[in-house]
Amino acid sequence: MKILNTLGKHFAPKAKQILDALGDVDYREVTHKEILEIAGEYDIIVVGLYPMIDKEVIDRAKKLKYIAIPANTLENIDVTYANSKGIEVVSLWGETEFLNTITGTAELAMGLLIDIVRLTPWAFDNVKEYKWEREKFRGHNLYEKTLGIVGMGRLGTWMARYGKAFGMNVIFYSPHTEKSPVPDCKKVIFPELLEKSDIISIHAHLNKETENMFNAEVFKKMKKTAYLINTARGRIVDEKELLEALESGEIAGYAADVLADEFRFDDTGLVNHPLIDYAKDHKNVIIVPHTGGMTHESRERTDLFVVEKLKKYLS
């Protein structure tokens, strides 16, 4: 087996030992353009969130038998087309028991929530300029505020626990969840969540129903003092209409570790992004580079899990 691992030197050492025993492995961080040139050489491709493994790549990967990804989000892989070509996609999708122990994304969501309401990044920037201007950075308490959660799956459940720990009122909208695993969390319809929430945190999967779910119409129904947290997928939020809502004061702020077009950044680069340009001069937007699952603990465990799963498939 010839294997390409696009996570390169960042792949967990324990997982690397197992993968190396399965075949001849090349550890190379590549862009979408670069993988097009070499895809035909490999029987297995191990990929992170980048690059895109789309129809174009799959058509060139004539020998490909397996695509392995240490994640449960498959947005960067054309799974249907891969399967139609007899290629198996090995992922964390459906591995509920294991995924319930991977908490990094929910922890980041809570961290972004605190940072955006307490103005932490800008206060730190102020101190780095040798200033101590406390009054400029008066934020808000979380106690007794209402946290609205969109998607009460595993990450939404962790977020509900964190919210309750801060003394928040937690409500949620989740079409496929009847009762929250966390006590005292009330299920509501989407318009009620928009009307009542002081902070909304998105933990839904991206699909036809959720793409651009947060748009101009939705922003108008939110409190003008409300903050939106997005550690799910960039395309759940209409970024153009979000920017307009921020500029007009329709909502108070936005914190995210995702952008709508991030899966093409390896080819296009991250340039001239309106939301980032806005954030340079305003204290109500935080964007970090999809770091939800990027903890040492999470990466080691997910890399190891998916390689063990791949090993089982091969045997």
N, C-alpha and C positions, 0 to 999 in steps of 0.2 A: 504494500500500500504506500502510495506517495501522498503525503499530507501537507496542506498549507495551513499554517496557523497565523491569521492576520492580527492576532493580539500581540504577537512578537514577544519582546522581552518582558512585557507586563503580565504574561500568563503565570499563574501560580506555580511555584516550584514543584509541589507535590503532584499537581495535575500534569505537569510537564514530564515527570518521570513515567507516569502511566502512558501518556501519549507517545513518548519516544519508543516505548516497547511495542507499539501497535504498527509502526512503520517508519519510513524515512520522512522526517518532519523538517519543513522549512518554516522558520519563524520570521515572518516579514510583515511589517506594517505597510499596507498598500492602499492606494486610493481606488476608486471605482475604475478610473481610466487604466490604472496599472494592472488591476486584476483581470481586465479584459484581455490583456496581452499574455497572461500566464495561466489562465483558468484551465486550459486544455491539458495541462500537465498532471492534474491532480485527481486522485480517487476520493479524497475527503478534504473538505474545507471547514476549518474552525473559524468562526467569525464572531465579533462582538456586535455592537450596534452599527458599526461601519466596517467596510463599505457596503453599498447596496448589492445584494445578490438578486438581481432582477432577471427578466427574460433574456436580455442581451448577454449577461454573464453565463447563464445556464446554457444557452445555445452554443457557447464556445467551449463549455466544460464537457466535452464528449465522454470523458472517462468517469465523470463524477458519480459517486454512489451515495454519499452522505454529506449533509451540511449539519454541523453541530454548532449550537449557539448557547452559551451559558446565561440565558435569559428566558423570561416567559413572554416577552414581547417580540413579535415576529414581523414588525412593520417593514424592516429592511430586507426581508426575504419574500420572494414570490412563491409562497408555499404551494399553492394550487398548481402552478406551472411546473415546479420542481417535482411534485408527486406525479404529474402527468408524464414526466420523463423517467419515472422509476427511481427518482432520488428521494431518499428518506431524510426528513428534517428531524434532528435530535435536539430537543430543547427542554426547558423547565416547564413548558405549558402543561397544566393539569397536575403538576406535582405539588398538590396542595399542602400536604403535611410538611414537606421540606420547605416550601415557600413561606409558610407561617413563621419560620424561624429567621427569615431574611427581612430585617426591619429597617435597613438603612434609609430607604426612600421616605418612609413615614417619619423617621426621626428628622430627616432634612426638612420635610414639610413643616414640622413643628418649629424647627430652627428658623426657617424663612419667615414663618408667621411672627415669631418674636422679633426678629430683626426688622421687619417692615413696620410693625406697630410701635417699636421703641426706637427706630431710626439709628440702630446700632452701627451700620457701616459708615454713615455720614458723621456720627459722633467720633468714631475712631479716626476717620480722615482729619477731623478737626484737631484731635489731640496730636496727630502726626505733624501738624503744622505748629505745634507748641502753643496751642490755645486750649482754654478750659471754659468754654462758653455753654454752660449747663442749660440755660434757659432756651437756647436754640433747639434743643433736642428733647423737648417735653413730649412724651409719647402717651400711650394708653394702657390701662390695665387689661388683663384678660379675664379676671375674676368677674363672674356674672354676665359676661358677654355671651352672645349666642354664636356658636360654631356650627355652620351648616356643611355637611359632608355629602358630596355627590359621589355615590358608589360605595356601598358598605360591604366591600369585599375584605380581603386580608389587610390591605394597607389602610383602607377606610376604618376598619375596626381598630387598628393600632392608633390611628389618629384620634378616634373617639376616646380611647383610653387616656391619651395624653391630654385631650381637652378636659375630660372629667377631673384629671389630676390637678388642673389649674383652676378648678371651680367654675368651669364654663357650662352653660346650658348647651347640650348637643342635640341637634336635630339632623335628620338625613333623608335624602332622596335616593332610592335605589330600587328600580323596578323589579329586580330579581331577588330581593331580600325582604322578607316579611317582618322579621324581628331582629333587632340588633343583638349581637352576642354580648354587648356591653350594656349593663343595666342603666335605666333612666335615660335612654336615647330614643327620642320620638321620631317615628317615620312620618313624613309629610309629603304632600305633592310638591312638584317643582316650583310653582308660583309662590307657595307659602314659604318655601325655603329662601327664595329670593327676597321676599318681603321682610322676613324676620332676622336674617343672618347679619351679624356684624363682620364675620369673616367666613368666606366660603373656600373650602379646600376640595380640589378635584382629585378623585381617585378612581375614575372610570376608565374602561378600555376604550380605545379609539375604534369606532365602527361607523356605519352609515347613519345611525341614530345620534351619535355623539359628535360627529365632525361639525365644527362651527356651532356647537351647542350654545356657547357663550358668544352672543352677537349683540348688535346694537339694541335690538328689542329687549333682550335679557338685561343688559346693563341699565336700561331705563327703569327696570323693575326692582333693581337692587337699591339699597340705601346709598345715599351719596357719601356716607361715612364708612361704607363697607370696603373690605380688602378681599382680593381674590388671590388664592394660592394655587399654583399649578405644577405638580410634579408627576403628572400623568403623561399627556402628549400635547405637543404644541398645537396641533391641528384641531383640538377640541375647542380652542379659543380662536375666534376671528381676529387676528392681530391688527388688521387695519382698523376695524371698528373698535377694538380695545383701545388703540391709540387715541382715537377720536373721543372715546369716553373719558380717558385720562385727561386729555387736553381741555375738555369742557367741564370737568369736575363731576361727571356723572357717577364715578366711583372714586374711592380714596386712594387706592394703590394696587399694585400687582407684584407678586413675587413668584418666580418660576425657575426651574432648571431645564426647561425644554423650549424649543422654538419650532415653528411649523415646518421650516425647510431644512432642519439641521442634518437630515440624512444625505443631503447633497453637498454639505460644506467641504468634504474631503476633495471634491473636484472644483467647486465654485469658490471656495474660501468664504470667510465671514466678513463681508464688506458692505458698507452703505445700508445697514439695517435700520429702518426708521425707529423701531422700538428701542434699540440700543442707543441711537443718537439722542432720543428723548431722555433716556436714563442718565446721560452724561450731565444734564443740567437740571435734573429734578430729583427730589428726595422722596419719591413714592414708587419707584420701580427698582427691583433687584432681579438680576438674571445671572445664573451661574451655569457652567457648561455641562449639563446633564450629569450631575455628580450624585444623584440619589443613591444609586447602588455602588458608588465608588468608595467603599470603605475596604480596608485591608481584610477585615473579617468576611464581609459579603463576597468579595471577589475570590478569595481563597476557597470558600465553601461552594460557590456556584461553579467555578472552573472545575473543581474536583468532582462535583456531582455529575456534570454533563459528560466528562471524560469517562467516568465509571459507567454511565449509561451507554455511551458509545461503545465501550468495550463489550458490554453485554450484547448489544446489537450485532457486533462483529463475530461474537462467539456463538 
